Amino acid sequence: MAETTATKRLVIDSQKTHLHDCTVEHFDWFRSLEEIQDDRGFTILEKQIPTHLGSLDDGLHLNVPEDEVFYKVRGNRSCASRLCKREPKQTQNIVIIYGPADENGERMLYTAYGSENGCAPREPGDTSIESWEGVQESREFWKNAALSD
């Protein structure tokens, strides 16, 4: 009799998951990724999107002067984000952030977004930043970066 390996579920929580521009087809692809099945903890995965899924918006802009910026709270976040009126770029690259959801091996999908620049640091007001160094890194990055509104 052949051995079978249980597939770990990837769960979405409407209060915790941010699926920027992703479709059900993207989610199905995430679930099929070998890396999702690994018993790792909190994970940041950068991948190229299969061409049949199309491109995603990349709303991160670097070197945005303050005169192009405004601040607004997005979604259910607790702090205002640094935003601009620039149009998002199209990308075939994605950042997928996930981690353990429970003791049964399920995975929680925290966010997935298109990005040509890899994983951006959390925003300065994010209460999940655990160290002063993390806050400083965040401030340094976001003082010049902004997201498309």
Backbone hydrogen bonds, N-H to C=O, Kabsch-Sander energy under -0.5 kcal/mol:
donor,donor_aa,acceptor,acceptor_aa,energy
6,A,4,T,-0.5
8,K,6,A,-0.5
11,V,9,R,-0.6
11,V,107,R,-3.7
14,S,12,I,-0.5
16,K,13,D,-1.2
17,T,13,D,-3.2
18,H,110,Y,-2.3
19,L,17,T,-0.5
20,H,18,H,-0.6
20,H,112,A,-0.6
22,C,19,L,-1.3
27,F,23,T,-2.1
28,D,24,V,-2.6
29,W,25,E,-1.9
30,F,26,H,-2.7
31,R,27,F,-2.3
32,S,28,D,-1.1
32,S,29,W,-0.6
33,L,29,W,-0.7
33,L,30,F,-1.6
36,I,33,L,-0.8
37,Q,33,L,-0.6
37,Q,34,E,-1.2
38,D,34,E,-0.5
38,D,35,E,-1.1
40,R,38,D,-1.1
43,T,98,Y,-3.4
45,L,43,T,-0.6
45,L,96,I,-3.1
47,K,45,L,-0.5
47,K,94,I,-2.3
49,I,92,Q,-4.5
53,L,50,P,-2.0
54,G,51,T,-1.6
56,L,91,T,-2.6
58,D,89,K,-3.2
59,G,57,D,-0.6
61,H,59,G,-0.5
61,H,146,A,-3.1
64,V,144,N,-3.6
68,E,65,P,-2.2
69,V,66,E,-1.5
70,F,83,L,-2.0
72,K,81,S,-1.5
74,R,79,C,-0.6
77,R,74,R,-2.0
81,S,72,K,-3.2
83,L,70,F,-3.0
83,L,81,S,-0.7
84,C,147,L,-2.4
85,K,68,E,-0.5
89,K,58,D,-2.4
91,T,56,L,-2.2
94,I,47,K,-2.7
95,V,113,Y,-2.7
96,I,45,L,-3.2
97,I,111,T,-3.0
98,Y,43,T,-2.2
98,Y,96,I,-0.5
99,G,108,M,-1.8
101,A,106,E,-2.8
102,D,106,E,-0.9
105,G,102,D,-1.3
107,R,9,R,-3.5
108,M,99,G,-3.8
109,L,11,V,-2.8
109,L,107,R,-0.5
110,Y,97,I,-2.5
110,Y,108,M,-0.7
111,T,97,I,-1.7
112,A,18,H,-1.7
113,Y,95,V,-2.0
114,G,57,D,-0.7
115,S,93,N,-1.5
126,D,123,E,-2.4
129,I,126,D,-1.5
135,V,131,S,-1.9
136,Q,132,W,-2.5
137,E,133,E,-2.6
138,S,134,G,-2.3
139,R,135,V,-2.7
140,E,136,Q,-2.5
141,F,137,E,-2.2
142,W,138,S,-2.8
143,K,139,R,-1.2
144,N,141,F,-1.3
145,A,141,F,-0.9
146,A,61,H,-2.4
147,L,82,R,-2.3
148,S,59,G,-2.0
149,D,84,C,-1.9
